[in-house]
Amino acid sequence: MPLDKPQLIIRLKTILNKPKTTSNVDTAAQELADAIEEYVKSGTVTGVCGGAGSPLTQGKVT
């Protein structure tokens, strides 16, 4: 599944418009970190692996 930047933007706007995050740095930081983590994990990594335990080469995230 490719990274979905428009969906990340929607989620960030939603977080920043919540009353509980407008003056609470800890809550806002946690929710932003969760949204970014979900965005990064939604990407697909492809590449070439030389075998068990060897590093991924010619890789990319989409």
The 8 nearest C-alpha neighbors of each residue, nearest first, counted from 0:
[[1, 43, 42, 41, 2, 61, 3, 44],
 [2, 0, 61, 42, 43, 3, 41, 60],
 [1, 3, 42, 61, 41, 4, 38, 0],
 [2, 4, 6, 5, 1, 7, 38, 41],
 [3, 5, 7, 6, 2, 8, 38, 9],
 [6, 4, 8, 7, 3, 9, 10, 2],
 [5, 7, 9, 4, 8, 3, 10, 38],
 [8, 6, 4, 10, 5, 9, 11, 38],
 [9, 7, 5, 11, 6, 10, 12, 4],
 [10, 8, 6, 12, 7, 11, 13, 5],
 [9, 11, 13, 7, 8, 12, 6, 14],
 [12, 10, 14, 8, 13, 9, 7, 15],
 [13, 11, 15, 9, 14, 10, 16, 8],
 [12, 14, 10, 16, 11, 15, 9, 17],
 [15, 13, 11, 12, 17, 16, 10, 30],
 [14, 16, 12, 13, 17, 11, 20, 21],
 [15, 17, 13, 14, 12, 18, 21, 20],
 [18, 16, 19, 14, 20, 15, 13, 21],
 [17, 19, 21, 20, 16, 22, 15, 14],
 [18, 20, 17, 21, 23, 22, 26, 27],
 [21, 19, 27, 23, 17, 18, 22, 26],
 [22, 20, 18, 19, 23, 15, 17, 16],
 [21, 23, 20, 24, 19, 18, 27, 26],
 [24, 22, 20, 26, 25, 21, 27, 19],
 [23, 25, 27, 26, 28, 22, 20, 21],
 [26, 24, 28, 27, 23, 29, 20, 30],
 [27, 25, 29, 28, 23, 24, 20, 30],
 [26, 28, 20, 24, 30, 25, 29, 31],
 [27, 29, 31, 25, 26, 30, 24, 32],
 [30, 28, 32, 26, 31, 27, 33, 25],
 [29, 31, 33, 27, 32, 28, 26, 34],
 [32, 30, 34, 28, 33, 29, 27, 35],
 [31, 33, 29, 35, 30, 34, 36, 28],
 [34, 32, 30, 36, 31, 35, 37, 29],
 [35, 33, 31, 37, 32, 36, 38, 30],
 [34, 36, 38, 32, 37, 33, 31, 39],
 [37, 35, 33, 39, 38, 34, 32, 40],
 [36, 38, 40, 34, 35, 39, 33, 41],
 [39, 37, 35, 41, 36, 40, 34, 7],
 [40, 38, 36, 41, 37, 42, 35, 2],
 [39, 41, 37, 42, 38, 36, 43, 35],
 [42, 40, 38, 39, 2, 37, 0, 43],
 [43, 41, 2, 1, 61, 40, 0, 39],
 [42, 44, 61, 60, 0, 1, 45, 41],
 [45, 43, 60, 59, 42, 61, 58, 46],
 [46, 44, 58, 59, 43, 60, 47, 61],
 [47, 45, 58, 57, 56, 55, 59, 48],
 [46, 48, 56, 55, 57, 49, 58, 45],
 [49, 47, 55, 50, 54, 56, 53, 46],
 [48, 50, 53, 47, 54, 51, 55, 56],
 [51, 49, 53, 48, 52, 54, 47, 55],
 [50, 52, 53, 49, 48, 54, 55, 47],
 [51, 53, 50, 54, 49, 48, 55, 56],
 [52, 54, 50, 49, 51, 48, 55, 56],
 [55, 53, 48, 56, 52, 49, 50, 47],
 [54, 56, 48, 47, 46, 58, 53, 57],
 [57, 55, 58, 47, 46, 48, 54, 49],
 [56, 58, 46, 47, 59, 55, 45, 48],
 [59, 57, 46, 56, 45, 55, 47, 44],
 [58, 60, 45, 44, 46, 61, 57, 43],
 [59, 61, 44, 43, 42, 45, 58, 1],
 [60, 1, 43, 42, 2, 59, 44, 0]]
